[in-house]
Amino acid sequence: MFMGEFRHSLDDKGRLFIPARMRDELGPRFVITKGLDRCLFLYSGREWEGVQEKLGQLPLTSGEARAFSRFFFSGANECEPDKQGR
């Protein structure tokens, strides 16, 4: 789990810089997705598997659960940053 707040911006090519401290904790591959309140959520591969499992247990009969899962997973991307952390 990360603590603190990080402001982010995209470079001219639309790439996001991930601070070295975060990259070290996330590992060589991680998942980034839309969060709540205009935030981004980052997960290591192991954490992402746990998130998928938990959200997969939500009741399909719940419209709110389906809407949240759709929002959350539709914005998810597996990332492998370059040497500069982008």
Helices and strands as residue ranges (DSSP letters): H 20-26, E 30-34, E 40-44, H 45-56, H 63-74, E 77-79
